[in-house]
Amino acid sequence: MGLEEHIPSKDNGGSKADKECPDCSGTRFVEDDVRAEIICFKCGLVIEEKLIDDGPSNVFSNEDWDKQTTGPASNIMIHDKGLSTEIGWKNRDYNNKRLPKKRGAQVYRMRQWQNRIRFSNSTERNIMVASKEITTIGAKLNLPESIKESAMVIYRLAANKSLVRGRSIEAVVAFSIYAACRLADNPRSLDEIAEYSDQNRKQIGRTYRFLKRKLKVKLNQTKPQDYVDRLCSELGLSRETKFYSLDIIAKATEAGLVSGRGPLGIAASSTYLASRIYGEKRTQKEIAQITGVTEVTIRNRYKEMIKKLNIDLPE
């Protein structure tokens, strides 16, 4: 029996041209889904073996038969990553008919027991609570899914190293979100996170210093430029105003006005100044409410920039 007859999958037709057969230098391959191998189409040499199929599988639902090859992908936001069995809440069979009363009672008891044994230890219960907290705070801060997932990875790392023990889940969650935002160059201040957390800034800061040291997390240094895009978006400012704000920060950096000062305060002041110059004036109070920086700080930095950078304000 020939190679093509023996292997159920089709020829990739050179789709794996980035690889080359070490024996005959061929670039056409065949995927054998049964043996989990990739084979050279020309000479039959096995290029790769014991491959893992991470594609879809058979999915059963109450409504119909979904012809896939697997269930949904693993989800880092779920304590068991979505890999365990879950009994649906609907008491209906494959044909979407309601189950008889006796069978429905059996399924109900099975569902109860399944929920009780889902957590093999206290760490998994801890991660479940943290996942809900990260999702809630992330939604209030308008964080993308990638940052929330990164925060969950950081929290899992702390939980698996028993660093959560003796500390509040909320404080460790706040640290995880703060660190994930910094790593993604989309920083949030501790005050912003504390606003939606049960922990205050001081408690979060203490947990941050402890976990940063224990986990050896290397966080990117925040710069005023990192805050300008989000700040201008929330204030509804134009692209021209945003770019001019970034230009002001660049000039302020050259003039030595940024060193030793909070990056968020510099971003708030430059944005306030740019909005005035481009006729899209926003009040210091509006910017202070969004950034958490005091009006006094904005006013002081603003006056420094006008004086040191020789900026003329419109009448």
Backbone hydrogen bonds in HBPLUS format (Angstrom, degrees):
<---DONOR---> <-ACCEPTOR-->    atom                        ^
c    i                          cat <-CA-CA->   ^        H-A-AA   ^      H-
h    n   atom  resd res      DA  || num        DHA   H-A  angle D-A-AA Bond
n    s   type  num  typ     dist DA aas  dist angle  dist       angle   num
A0006-HIS N   A0002-GLY O   2.95 MM   4  6.04 146.0  2.07 144.0 153.7     1
A0007-ILE N   A0003-LEU O   3.10 MM   4  6.24 146.3  2.21 151.1 157.9     2
A0012-ASN N   A0029-PHE O   3.25 MM  17  6.02 172.2  2.25 169.4 171.4     3
A0015-SER N   A0012-ASN O   3.22 MM   3  5.32 142.9  2.37 100.7 111.1     4
A0019-LYS N   A0016-LYS O   2.96 MM   3  5.75 167.0  1.98 121.2 125.5     5
A0021-CYS N   A0026-GLY O   2.85 MM   5  5.03 164.7  1.87 148.7 153.7     6
A0025-SER N   A0021-CYS O   2.82 MM   4  4.49 135.7  2.02 129.7 136.4     7
A0041-PHE N   A0028-ARG O   2.90 MM  13  5.44 171.2  1.90 139.1 139.0     8
A0030-VAL N   A0039-ILE O   2.79 MM   9  5.18 156.0  1.84 151.7 159.9     9
A0039-ILE N   A0030-VAL O   2.84 MM   9  5.18 169.7  1.85 156.2 158.7    10
A0032-ASP N   A0037-GLU O   2.81 MM   5  5.15 169.9  1.82 158.6 161.2    11
A0036-ALA N   A0032-ASP O   2.83 MM   4  5.59 120.2  2.19 141.0 157.4    12
A0037-GLU N   A0032-ASP O   3.13 MM   5  5.15 153.6  2.20 136.5 143.2    13
A0051-LEU N   A0036-ALA O   3.12 MM  15  5.01 173.0  2.12 132.2 134.5    14
A0038-ILE N   A0048-GLU O   2.89 MM  10  5.08 156.1  1.95 138.1 140.7    15
A0047-ILE N   A0038-ILE O   2.70 MM   9  5.47 146.7  1.81 153.3 164.7    16
A0048-GLU N   A0038-ILE O   3.34 MM  10  5.08 157.2  2.39 130.0 135.2    17
A0040-CYS N   A0045-LEU O   2.82 MM   5  5.23 165.8  1.84 150.3 154.5    18
A0044-GLY N   A0040-CYS O   2.97 MM   4  4.84 138.9  2.14 125.9 135.8    19
A0068-GLN N   A0066-ASP O   2.81 MM   2  5.80 130.6  2.05 112.9  97.2    20
A0075-ASN N   A0081-LYS O   2.88 MM   6  4.56 154.9  1.94 111.4 117.6    21
A0078-ILE N   A0075-ASN O   3.18 MM   3  5.78 167.3  2.19 117.6 121.5    22
A0081-LYS N   A0078-ILE O   2.86 MM   3  4.69 162.2  1.89 109.9 114.2    23
A0083-LEU N   A0080-ASP O   3.26 MM   3  6.01 166.9  2.28 119.0 122.2    24
A0099-LEU N   A0091-ASN O   2.99 MM   8  5.74 167.8  2.01 141.3 141.4    25
A0093-ASP N   A0097-LYS O   2.90 MM   4  5.50 157.9  1.95 149.0 152.9    26
A0096-ASN N   A0093-ASP O   2.96 MM   3  5.17 155.1  2.02 115.9 118.0    27
A0104-GLY N   A0100-PRO O   2.76 MM   4  5.93 158.9  1.80 160.9 168.1    28
A0105-ALA N   A0101-LYS O   3.02 MM   4  6.23 148.4  2.12 143.4 150.7    29
A0106-GLN N   A0102-LYS O   3.16 MM   4  6.49 151.0  2.25 143.3 150.9    30
A0107-VAL N   A0103-ARG O   2.98 MM   4  6.31 159.9  2.02 152.9 157.8    31
A0108-TYR N   A0104-GLY O   2.95 MM   4  6.14 149.5  2.05 141.6 150.4    32
A0109-ARG N   A0105-ALA O   3.04 MM   4  6.33 157.4  2.09 147.4 152.1    33
A0110-MET N   A0106-GLN O   2.93 MM   4  6.21 157.7  1.98 148.9 155.7    34
A0111-ARG N   A0107-VAL O   2.88 MM   4  6.06 150.9  1.96 145.4 153.2    35
A0112-GLN N   A0108-TYR O   3.02 MM   4  6.33 151.5  2.10 145.1 152.5    36
A0113-TRP N   A0109-ARG O   3.01 MM   4  6.30 165.7  2.03 154.0 156.8    37
A0114-GLN N   A0110-MET O   2.85 MM   4  6.00 152.2  1.93 144.7 153.4    38
A0115-ASN N   A0111-ARG O   3.02 MM   4  6.22 153.2  2.09 144.9 150.9    39
A0116-ARG N   A0112-GLN O   3.09 MM   4  6.38 144.2  2.22 142.2 152.2    40
A0117-ILE N   A0113-TRP O   3.08 MM   4  6.31 148.4  2.18 149.1 155.9    41
A0126-ASN N   A0122-SER O   2.87 MM   4  6.07 155.0  1.94 148.3 155.7    42
A0127-ILE N   A0123-THR O   2.89 MM   4  6.16 153.7  1.96 147.2 153.9    43
A0128-MET N   A0124-GLU O   3.01 MM   4  6.22 149.0  2.11 142.6 150.6    44
A0129-VAL N   A0125-ARG O   3.18 MM   4  6.51 159.7  2.22 149.9 153.5    45
A0130-ALA N   A0126-ASN O   3.02 MM   4  6.28 161.5  2.05 148.9 154.6    46
A0131-SER N   A0127-ILE O   2.85 MM   4  5.99 151.4  1.93 146.7 154.0    47
A0132-LYS N   A0128-MET O   3.28 MM   4  6.61 156.4  2.34 147.2 151.4    48
A0133-GLU N   A0129-VAL O   3.12 MM   4  6.43 155.3  2.18 146.5 153.7    49
A0134-ILE N   A0130-ALA O   2.83 MM   4  6.08 160.6  1.87 156.7 161.4    50
A0135-THR N   A0131-SER O   3.00 MM   4  6.15 160.2  2.04 146.5 152.0    51
A0136-THR N   A0132-LYS O   2.98 MM   4  6.16 156.4  2.04 145.3 151.5    52
A0137-ILE N   A0133-GLU O   2.96 MM   4  6.15 179.1  1.96 157.7 158.0    53
A0138-GLY N   A0134-ILE O   2.82 MM   4  5.70 156.0  1.88 143.6 151.8    54
A0139-ALA N   A0135-THR O   3.03 MM   4  6.08 147.6  2.14 137.4 145.1    55
A0140-LYS N   A0136-THR O   3.16 MM   4  6.47 156.0  2.22 146.6 152.9    56
A0141-LEU N   A0137-ILE O   2.96 MM   4  6.18 142.9  2.10 148.1 158.5    57
A0143-LEU N   A0138-GLY O   2.87 MM   5  5.08 174.6  1.88 153.7 154.6    58
A0142-ASN N   A0139-ALA O   3.18 MM   3  4.94 155.9  2.24  96.8 103.8    59
A0147-ILE N   A0144-PRO O   3.17 MM   3  5.65 128.4  2.45 108.4 119.5    60
A0148-LYS N   A0144-PRO O   3.27 MM   4  6.66 160.1  2.32 150.6 156.4    61
A0149-GLU N   A0145-GLU O   2.87 MM   4  6.08 156.7  1.93 154.5 160.7    62
A0150-SER N   A0146-SER O   3.02 MM   4  6.21 148.8  2.12 137.4 146.0    63
A0151-ALA N   A0147-ILE O   2.90 MM   4  6.15 153.4  1.97 147.6 154.6    64
A0152-MET N   A0148-LYS O   3.01 MM   4  6.28 146.7  2.12 140.1 148.9    65
A0153-VAL N   A0149-GLU O   2.99 MM   4  6.31 149.0  2.09 144.8 152.8    66
A0154-ILE N   A0150-SER O   3.03 MM   4  6.34 158.3  2.08 149.5 154.6    67
A0155-TYR N   A0151-ALA O   2.94 MM   4  6.18 156.5  1.99 145.6 152.4    68
A0156-ARG N   A0152-MET O   2.89 MM   4  6.08 161.2  1.93 148.3 153.3    69
A0157-LEU N   A0153-VAL O   3.03 MM   4  6.25 152.6  2.10 144.1 151.4    70
A0158-ALA N   A0154-ILE O   3.08 MM   4  6.39 156.2  2.13 147.7 153.3    71
A0159-ALA N   A0155-TYR O   2.83 MM   4  6.10 160.1  1.87 155.2 161.2    72
A0160-ASN N   A0156-ARG O   2.83 MM   4  5.95 163.9  1.85 153.0 156.8    73
A0161-LYS N   A0157-LEU O   3.21 MM   4  6.31 132.6  2.45 135.4 146.5    74
A0163-LEU N   A0158-ALA O   2.90 MM   5  5.17 166.3  1.92 162.3 157.7    75
A0162-SER N   A0159-ALA O   3.00 MM   3  5.02 157.9  2.05 108.8 111.5    76
A0167-ARG N   A0164-VAL O   2.92 MM   3  5.38 155.3  1.98 142.4 141.5    77
A0172-VAL N   A0168-SER O   3.32 MM   4  6.66 160.8  2.36 150.3 154.6    78
A0173-VAL N   A0169-ILE O   2.86 MM   4  6.06 153.9  1.93 151.9 160.2    79
A0174-ALA N   A0170-GLU O   2.92 MM   4  6.09 156.4  1.97 143.6 149.9    80
A0175-PHE N   A0171-ALA O   3.02 MM   4  6.31 155.0  2.08 143.1 149.6    81
A0176-SER N   A0172-VAL O   2.92 MM   4  6.14 157.7  1.97 145.1 151.3    82
A0177-ILE N   A0173-VAL O   2.93 MM   4  6.22 159.3  1.97 155.6 160.1    83
A0178-TYR N   A0174-ALA O   2.96 MM   4  6.09 164.6  1.98 148.9 153.8    84
A0179-ALA N   A0175-PHE O   2.82 MM   4  5.99 166.5  1.84 156.7 160.1    85
A0180-ALA N   A0176-SER O   2.91 MM   4  6.00 158.6  1.95 143.6 150.1    86
A0181-CYS N   A0177-ILE O   2.95 MM   4  6.12 156.9  2.01 150.2 155.8    87
A0182-ARG N   A0178-TYR O   3.08 MM   4  6.33 155.9  2.15 144.7 151.3    88
A0183-LEU N   A0179-ALA O   2.89 MM   4  6.13 159.1  1.93 152.6 158.3    89
A0184-ALA N   A0180-ALA O   3.09 MM   4  6.22 138.4  2.27 137.9 148.2    90
A0186-ASN N   A0181-CYS O   2.89 MM   5  5.01 165.2  1.92 162.2 157.8    91
A0185-ASP N   A0182-ARG O   3.12 MM   3  5.13 162.9  2.15 107.6 110.5    92
A0193-ILE N   A0189-SER O   3.20 MM   4  6.58 162.4  2.23 152.7 156.4    93
A0194-ALA N   A0190-LEU O   2.84 MM   4  5.94 158.5  1.88 147.9 154.8    94
A0195-GLU N   A0191-ASP O   3.05 MM   4  6.16 137.6  2.24 140.2 149.8    95
A0196-TYR N   A0193-ILE O   3.15 MM   3  5.66 142.3  2.29 110.3 118.9    96
A0197-SER N   A0194-ALA O   3.20 MM   3  4.85 163.0  2.23  98.5 103.3    97
A0204-ILE N   A0200-ASN O   3.04 MM   4  6.31 164.3  2.07 158.5 163.3    98
A0205-GLY N   A0201-ARG O   2.85 MM   4  5.97 158.0  1.90 147.9 154.5    99
A0206-ARG N   A0202-LYS O   3.01 MM   4  6.21 153.0  2.08 145.8 152.3   100
A0207-THR N   A0203-GLN O   3.08 MM   4  6.32 164.1  2.11 148.2 152.1   101
A0208-TYR N   A0204-ILE O   2.79 MM   4  5.94 152.5  1.86 148.4 157.3   102
A0209-ARG N   A0205-GLY O   3.04 MM   4  6.26 160.2  2.08 147.8 151.0   103
A0210-PHE N   A0206-ARG O   3.19 MM   4  6.41 158.4  2.24 145.8 151.6   104
A0211-LEU N   A0207-THR O   2.93 MM   4  6.06 177.1  1.94 158.5 159.4   105
A0212-LYS N   A0208-TYR O   2.93 MM   4  5.83 154.3  1.99 145.7 153.4   106
A0213-ARG N   A0209-ARG O   3.33 MM   4  6.31 151.3  2.42 132.9 139.4   107
A0214-LYS N   A0210-PHE O   3.01 MM   4  6.29 159.7  2.06 148.5 154.5   108
A0215-LEU N   A0211-LEU O   2.78 MM   4  5.67 165.9  1.80 148.8 153.1   109
A0216-LYS N   A0212-LYS O   3.01 MM   4  5.52 119.8  2.38 123.6 136.0   110
A0217-VAL N   A0212-LYS O   3.34 MM   5  5.31 141.9  2.49 130.7 140.8   111
A0226-ASP N   A0223-LYS O   2.96 MM   3  5.50 145.7  2.08 114.7 123.8   112
A0227-TYR N   A0224-PRO O   3.10 MM   3  5.74 155.9  2.16 117.4 123.7   113
A0231-LEU N   A0227-TYR O   3.02 MM   4  6.07 159.7  2.06 153.7 160.3   114
A0232-CYS N   A0228-VAL O   2.86 MM   4  5.99 167.7  1.88 159.4 161.4   115
A0233-SER N   A0229-ASP O   3.06 MM   4  6.19 150.6  2.15 142.5 151.1   116
A0234-GLU N   A0230-ARG O   2.97 MM   4  6.20 161.5  2.01 152.0 155.7   117
A0235-LEU N   A0231-LEU O   3.05 MM   4  6.22 140.4  2.21 141.3 152.3   118
A0236-GLY N   A0232-CYS O   2.96 MM   4  5.95 112.6  2.42 133.5 148.5   119
A0237-LEU N   A0232-CYS O   2.93 MM   5  5.10 166.3  1.95 150.7 152.6   120
A0236-GLY N   A0233-SER O   3.18 MM   3  5.08 149.2  2.28  96.2 105.4   121
A0242-LYS N   A0238-SER O   3.10 MM   4  6.43 156.0  2.16 144.6 151.5   122
A0243-PHE N   A0239-ARG O   2.85 MM   4  6.12 167.3  1.87 157.9 160.4   123
A0244-TYR N   A0240-GLU O   2.94 MM   4  6.12 153.8  2.01 144.5 152.1   124
A0245-SER N   A0241-THR O   2.92 MM   4  6.09 149.0  2.01 144.3 152.8   125
A0246-LEU N   A0242-LYS O   3.01 MM   4  6.38 153.9  2.08 150.0 156.7   126
A0247-ASP N   A0243-PHE O   2.94 MM   4  6.22 144.6  2.07 139.9 150.2   127
A0248-ILE N   A0244-TYR O   2.88 MM   4  6.17 150.9  1.96 146.7 153.9   128
A0249-ILE N   A0245-SER O   3.06 MM   4  6.37 155.0  2.12 145.8 152.1   129
A0250-ALA N   A0246-LEU O   3.02 MM   4  6.28 154.2  2.09 143.4 150.1   130
A0251-LYS N   A0247-ASP O   3.03 MM   4  6.30 158.9  2.08 148.9 153.9   131
A0252-ALA N   A0248-ILE O   2.81 MM   4  6.02 152.0  1.89 147.4 156.3   132
A0253-THR N   A0249-ILE O   2.85 MM   4  6.04 148.4  1.95 146.7 154.8   133
A0254-GLU N   A0250-ALA O   3.17 MM   4  6.45 156.9  2.22 143.3 148.6   134
A0255-ALA N   A0251-LYS O   3.02 MM   4  6.25 143.6  2.15 140.6 150.8   135
A0257-LEU N   A0252-ALA O   2.86 MM   5  5.14 162.9  1.89 158.8 154.8   136
A0256-GLY N   A0253-THR O   3.14 MM   3  5.16 159.3  2.18 102.6 108.7   137
A0261-ARG N   A0258-VAL O   3.09 MM   3  5.59 155.2  2.16 142.0 139.8   138
A0266-ILE N   A0262-GLY O   3.19 MM   4  6.53 155.4  2.26 152.0 158.7   139
A0267-ALA N   A0263-PRO O   2.99 MM   4  6.18 160.5  2.03 146.3 151.6   140
A0268-ALA N   A0264-LEU O   2.91 MM   4  6.08 157.8  1.96 145.4 151.5   141
A0269-SER N   A0265-GLY O   2.99 MM   4  6.12 160.3  2.02 145.7 150.8   142
A0270-SER N   A0266-ILE O   2.94 MM   4  6.08 165.4  1.96 153.1 157.1   143
A0271-THR N   A0267-ALA O   3.03 MM   4  6.07 154.9  2.09 143.5 150.5   144
A0272-TYR N   A0268-ALA O   3.00 MM   4  6.15 153.3  2.07 142.2 149.8   145
A0273-LEU N   A0269-SER O   2.94 MM   4  6.15 159.4  1.98 148.2 153.7   146
A0274-ALA N   A0270-SER O   2.88 MM   4  6.04 161.3  1.91 146.2 151.6   147
A0275-SER N   A0271-THR O   2.92 MM   4  6.03 154.8  1.98 145.3 152.0   148
A0276-ARG N   A0272-TYR O   3.22 MM   4  6.45 144.7  2.35 140.5 149.0   149
A0277-ILE N   A0273-LEU O   3.12 MM   4  6.42 160.1  2.16 151.2 156.3   150
A0278-TYR N   A0274-ALA O   3.02 MM   4  6.19 156.1  2.08 151.0 156.6   151
A0280-GLU N   A0275-SER O   2.75 MM   5  4.76 141.9  1.89 154.5 158.6   152
A0279-GLY N   A0276-ARG O   3.28 MM   3  5.20 163.0  2.31 103.5 106.2   153
A0287-ILE N   A0283-THR O   3.24 MM   4  6.61 165.5  2.26 153.0 155.4   154
A0288-ALA N   A0284-GLN O   2.88 MM   4  5.97 151.9  1.96 142.4 151.1   155
A0289-GLN N   A0285-LYS O   2.97 MM   4  6.17 151.6  2.05 147.7 154.1   156
A0290-ILE N   A0286-GLU O   3.27 MM   4  6.57 149.3  2.37 143.9 151.4   157
A0291-THR N   A0287-ILE O   2.98 MM   4  6.12 166.5  2.00 154.7 158.4   158
A0292-GLY N   A0288-ALA O   2.76 MM   4  5.31 147.4  1.87 139.8 147.9   159
A0298-ILE N   A0294-THR O   3.17 MM   4  6.54 162.8  2.20 150.3 154.5   160
A0299-ARG N   A0295-GLU O   2.88 MM   4  6.04 161.5  1.91 149.1 154.5   161
A0300-ASN N   A0296-VAL O   2.91 MM   4  6.11 160.2  1.95 150.6 155.6   162
A0301-ARG N   A0297-THR O   3.02 MM   4  6.18 172.9  2.02 156.8 158.3   163
A0302-TYR N   A0298-ILE O   2.90 MM   4  5.91 153.9  1.97 145.2 153.5   164
A0303-LYS N   A0299-ARG O   3.01 MM   4  6.20 158.8  2.05 148.0 152.4   165
A0304-GLU N   A0300-ASN O   3.07 MM   4  6.31 154.5  2.14 145.5 152.6   166
A0305-MET N   A0301-ARG O   2.99 MM   4  6.24 158.1  2.04 150.2 155.1   167
A0306-ILE N   A0302-TYR O   3.11 MM   4  6.40 161.3  2.14 150.4 154.8   168
A0307-LYS N   A0303-LYS O   3.07 MM   4  6.21 161.5  2.11 147.4 152.3   169
A0308-LYS N   A0304-GLU O   2.84 MM   4  5.93 174.2  1.85 158.6 160.5   170
A0309-LEU N   A0305-MET O   2.93 MM   4  5.52 154.1  2.00 139.4 146.9   171
A0311-ILE N   A0306-ILE O   3.26 MM   5  4.94 150.6  2.35 126.3 134.7   172
